[in-house]
Amino acid sequence: MVDMIQKILGLFVFFSSVLFSIAAIEKPNVVFLLVDDLGWGDFGAYGAKFYETPNIDKLAADGMLFTNAYAACTVCSPSRAAILSGCYPARLHLTDWIAGHNQPKAKLKIPDWKMKIDHERILLPEALKEAGYTTGFFGKWHLMPNGQTDMQEHLPTNHGFDINIGGREWGQPKGKGKYFYPFDMPGMDEGKPGDYLTDKLTDKAIEFIDQNANKKPFLLYFSYYTLHSPLMAPANRVEKYTKKAATFKNEKNELLNPVRAAMVESLDLSVGRLVEKLEKMGIADNTVIILTGDNGGDHPETTAGLREYKGYSHEGAVREPLIVKWPGKIKAGSTTDEMVIGMDFYPTILEFAGLAAKPNQHADGVSIAPLLSGTKTELDRDAIYWHYPHYHRTKPYGAIRDGDWKLIEFFEDGKLELFDLKNDPFETKDLAESNPEKAKQLLDKIKVWRSSVNAQMMTPNPSYSPASDNKKN
């Protein structure tokens, strides 16, 4: 009788492990690659000629490339919070980079916004952990208050990640060596002089794949510090682009900065190493790779001609490269011009994993899985929005893109700018005065949306000094 029970238990354990293995195969691994200060013109797949990105270009050739993908904000922290939460920054009340600029004499007073994500929200890694995923965070976090008492309560490991390599309050490398060893980051104590941050983080990410391949499904969330300043790269890579710049025919007004170009190449090499590792481990076909950026490049010549750049209110600050690859599930070499935005990744990844949506969590995200599978060419959404009640390189503003139309409202004086992006993608012709009906229609929609997400608004500043209007914001 005892032997019989033991055999039954043994069979139960065996079949349970088989069922778990099947479930793990059905749920894909997810490699999410988020690049800091990524311009729309930084990859060859998007037209770059000076920068060399063969691995990223191959990723695009093997998957789907998006031409109208957007960050949720023109600066980093709100965009990052939107990806992880599936919510507009306005809904989160996390609307500026942490800790933001201080403009005490400006015309408008900024609201009392948050510098962290509330623990009550179930973030993407937490939702995946509920379904048996192992989750690893690598790189830049920048979603926690700096120097406040609850700072340590908002590390990646407090928001659903099993491990944290490199994530802390910093928005850029600030260790003794910055992009070079020593790094002064969690999990990055190992190393030697000359080690480069992008390469070292990639080493750690590959270790994570080694440890988790063919076990439970995993989320590898690689949030690169690059291409954020300070611009630093290995000397041999810089030398390559210094030589190239000397004879390069700059037909597209690209930024011929050899150091930044070397940083882009380091990113590309990282992507290539990750793809190669997935293939060697035999899990590439069951792995979704998503590559995008948090906001525009930090220079006007990184946007492939789009107007302005990081921190401003126009397209160059928020339109981002987006490439998604899943062998056998996404048609190689496909493209779409449908509008998508950072909040969409949360429900998309849940759908990839066969998990139920959490609409009360990712309240503003729309799954783009139907676009990727080819079952749909359009999403059930009529507009996307931005809300920036802060001073930066631009004045405080709100914006909407509705179809081909884009309206920007500047909060200080109510000034409106209207653009037809289909016929004027570089926003050269303001149509607000010539088409006041369309401007009013879109402004009304912005106001309704702001109310729906309980967006924080600015108020008149009692300490306002007109002299501050002449200062660069």
Long-range contacts (C-beta under 8 A, 24 or more apart in sequence): 23-132, 24-132, 24-214, 24-215, 24-216, 24-217, 25-286, 26-354, 27-131, 27-132, 27-133, 27-217, 27-353, 27-354, 28-217, 28-286, 28-287, 28-288, 28-326, 28-352, 28-353, 29-212, 29-217, 29-218, 29-219, 29-220, 29-278, 29-283, 29-286, 29-287, 29-288, 30-128, 30-217, 30-218, 30-219, 30-220, 30-287, 30-288, 30-290, 30-349, 30-352, 30-353, 31-220, 31-222, 31-274, 31-278, 31-287, 31-288, 31-289, 31-290, 32-219, 32-220, 32-221, 32-222, 32-290, 32-345, 32-349, 33-222, 33-224, 33-271, 33-274, 33-289, 33-290, 33-291, 33-292, 34-80, 34-83, 34-139, 34-221, 34-222, 34-223, 34-224, 34-292, 34-293, 34-294, 35-224, 35-226, 35-227, 35-267, 35-291, 35-292, 35-293, 35-294, 36-76, 36-140, 36-172, 36-223, 36-224, 36-225, 36-226, 36-227, 36-228, 36-293, 36-294, 37-76, 37-227, 37-228, 37-229, 37-293, 37-294, 37-295, 37-296, 37-297, 37-298, 37-310, 38-227, 38-292, 38-293, 38-294, 38-295, 38-296, 38-297, 38-320, 38-321, 39-293, 39-296, 39-297, 39-299, 39-302, 39-303, 39-304, 39-309, 39-316, 40-296, 40-297, 40-302, 40-303, 40-304, 40-306, 40-315, 40-316, 40-319, 40-320, 40-321, 41-252, 41-254, 41-297, 41-302, 41-303, 41-304, 41-305, 41-306, 42-227, 42-264, 42-297, 42-302, 42-321, 43-264, 43-321, 45-321, 45-323, 46-304, 46-321, 47-252, 47-304, 48-252, 48-254, 48-304, 49-248, 49-251, 49-252, 49-254, 50-241, 50-244, 50-245, 50-248, 50-250, 50-254, 50-255, 50-256, 50-261, 51-254, 51-261, 51-264, 51-265, 52-261, 52-264, 52-265, 52-268, 53-264, 53-265, 53-267, 53-268, 54-268, 54-272, 55-268, 55-269, 55-271, 55-272, 55-275, 56-267, 56-268, 56-271, 56-291, 56-323, 58-275, 59-271, 59-275, 59-289, 59-291, 59-323, 59-325, 60-323, 61-332, 61-333, 62-325, 62-327, 62-332, 62-333, 63-289, 63-323, 63-324, 63-325, 63-326, 63-330, 63-332, 63-334, 64-323, 64-324, 64-325, 64-330, 64-331, 64-334, 64-335, 64-336, 64-371, 64-372, 65-321, 65-322, 65-323, 65-334, 65-335, 65-336, 66-321, 66-322, 66-323, 66-324, 66-335, 66-336, 66-337, 66-338, 66-340, 67-335, 67-336, 67-337, 68-319, 68-336, 68-337, 68-338, 68-339, 68-340, 69-292, 69-319, 69-320, 69-321, 69-322, 69-339, 69-340, 69-341, 70-318, 70-319, 70-320, 70-339, 70-340, 70-341, 70-342, 70-384, 70-401, 71-292, 71-293, 71-294, 71-295, 71-296, 71-318, 71-319, 71-320, 71-341, 71-342, 72-341, 72-342, 72-343, 72-386, 73-295, 73-318, 73-386, 73-388, 74-295, 74-296, 74-310, 74-311, 74-312, 74-313, 74-317, 74-318, 74-386, 74-388, 74-392, 74-394, 75-295, 75-310, 75-311, 75-392, 76-140, 76-142, 76-171, 76-294, 76-295, 77-115, 77-142, 77-143, 77-171, 79-294, 79-295, 79-342, 80-141, 80-142, 80-143, 80-223, 80-294, 81-117, 81-143, 82-341, 82-342, 82-343, 82-364, 83-124, 83-342, 83-343, 83-345, 83-346, 84-117, 84-123, 84-124, 84-125, 84-143, 84-159, 84-346, 85-117, 85-121, 85-123, 85-124, 85-343, 85-346, 85-361, 85-362, 86-124, 86-343, 86-344, 86-345, 86-346, 86-347, 86-358, 86-361, 86-362, 86-363, 86-364, 86-365, 87-121, 87-343, 87-361, 87-362, 87-363, 87-364, 87-365, 88-343, 88-364, 88-385, 88-387, 88-453, 89-387, 90-385, 90-387, 90-450, 90-453, 90-454, 90-455, 90-456, 91-363, 91-364, 91-453, 91-454, 91-455, 92-117, 92-118, 92-121, 93-456, 94-143, 95-387, 95-388, 95-389, 95-390, 95-456, 96-388, 96-390, 96-392, 97-142, 97-171, 98-142, 98-143, 98-144, 98-145, 98-146, 98-169, 98-171, 99-145, 99-146, 100-390, 101-390, 101-391, 101-392, 101-473, 103-391, 103-468, 103-473, 104-461, 104-463, 105-461, 105-463, 105-464, 105-465, 105-467, 105-468, 106-391, 106-461, 106-464, 106-468, 106-473, 107-412, 107-460, 107-461, 107-464, 107-468, 107-469, 108-389, 108-396, 108-411, 108-412, 108-458, 108-459, 108-460, 108-461, 109-458, 109-459, 109-460, 109-461, 109-462, 110-389, 110-390, 110-391, 110-396, 110-458, 111-389, 111-456, 111-457, 111-458, 111-459, 112-456, 113-389, 113-390, 113-456, 115-144, 115-145, 115-146, 115-148, 116-143, 116-144, 116-145, 116-150, 116-154, 117-143, 117-154, 117-159, 119-153, 119-158, 119-159, 121-361, 122-358, 122-361, 123-159, 123-160, 124-160, 124-219, 124-345, 124-346, 124-349, 124-362, 125-159, 125-160, 125-161, 125-219, 125-221, 126-159, 126-160, 127-160, 127-346, 127-350, 127-355, 127-358, 127-361, 128-160, 128-217, 128-219, 128-349, 128-350, 128-353, 128-355, 129-160, 129-162, 131-353, 131-355, 132-216, 132-217, 133-216, 133-217, 133-218, 133-219, 133-353, 134-162, 134-212, 134-215, 134-216, 134-217, 134-218, 134-219, 135-160, 135-161, 135-162, 135-163, 135-218, 135-219, 135-221, 136-161, 136-162, 136-163, 136-165, 136-205, 136-208, 136-212, 136-218, 136-219, 136-220, 136-221, 137-161, 137-163, 137-164, 137-165, 137-166, 137-167, 137-221, 137-223, 138-165, 138-166, 138-167, 138-201, 138-204, 138-205, 138-208, 138-220, 138-221, 138-222, 138-223, 139-165, 139-166, 139-167, 139-201, 139-222, 139-223, 139-224, 139-225, 140-166, 140-167, 140-170, 140-171, 140-172, 140-223, 140-224, 140-225, 140-228, 141-166, 141-167, 141-168, 141-169, 141-170, 141-223, 142-169, 142-170, 142-171, 144-168, 144-169, 145-169, 155-186, 161-221, 163-187, 163-208, 165-201, 165-204, 165-205, 166-197, 166-201, 166-204, 166-225, 167-223, 171-228, 172-225, 172-228, 172-229, 172-230, 173-197, 173-225, 173-228, 173-230, 178-230, 178-232, 179-225, 179-226, 179-230, 179-232, 179-233, 180-232, 196-233, 196-234, 196-266, 197-225, 197-226, 198-224, 198-225, 198-226, 198-263, 198-266, 198-267, 198-270, 199-266, 199-269, 199-270, 201-225, 201-270, 202-269, 202-270, 202-273, 202-274, 205-274, 206-273, 206-274, 206-277, 209-274, 209-277, 209-278, 209-281, 209-283, 210-277, 210-281, 213-281, 213-282, 213-283, 214-281, 214-282, 214-283, 217-353, 219-349, 220-274, 222-274, 224-267, 224-270, 226-263, 226-266, 226-267, 227-260, 227-263, 227-264, 227-267, 227-297, 227-298, 228-298, 229-298, 231-257, 231-259, 231-260, 231-263, 232-259, 232-263, 233-259, 233-260, 233-262, 233-263, 233-265, 233-266, 234-262, 234-266, 237-262, 237-265, 237-266, 238-262, 240-265, 241-265, 252-304, 252-305, 253-301, 253-305, 254-301, 254-302, 255-297, 255-299, 255-301, 255-302, 257-299, 260-299, 284-327, 285-327, 285-328, 287-326, 288-324, 288-325, 288-326, 288-329, 288-349, 288-352, 289-323, 289-324, 289-325, 289-326, 290-322, 290-323, 290-324, 290-345, 290-349, 291-321, 291-322, 291-323, 291-324, 292-320, 292-321, 292-322, 292-323, 292-342, 293-320, 293-321, 294-320, 295-320, 296-320, 305-426, 306-425, 306-426, 306-427, 307-426, 307-427, 307-428, 308-393, 308-394, 310-393, 311-392, 311-393, 311-394, 312-392, 312-393, 312-394, 313-388, 313-394, 313-395, 313-397, 313-399, 313-408, 313-410, 314-408, 314-427, 315-406, 315-421, 315-425, 315-426, 315-427, 318-386, 324-372, 326-352, 326-372, 329-372, 329-373, 330-372, 330-373, 331-374, 334-374, 336-371, 336-377, 338-368, 338-371, 338-377, 338-378, 338-379, 339-379, 339-381, 339-384, 339-401, 340-366, 340-368, 340-371, 340-379, 341-384, 344-368, 348-372, 364-453, 383-445, 383-449, 385-446, 385-449, 387-450, 387-453, 387-455, 389-455, 389-456, 389-457, 389-458, 391-473, 392-473, 393-472, 393-473, 394-473, 395-473, 396-458, 398-446, 398-450, 399-446, 400-442, 400-445, 400-446, 400-449, 402-442, 402-445, 405-438, 405-442, 407-432, 407-438, 407-439, 407-442, 407-443, 407-446, 409-443, 409-446, 411-457, 411-458, 416-443, 418-442
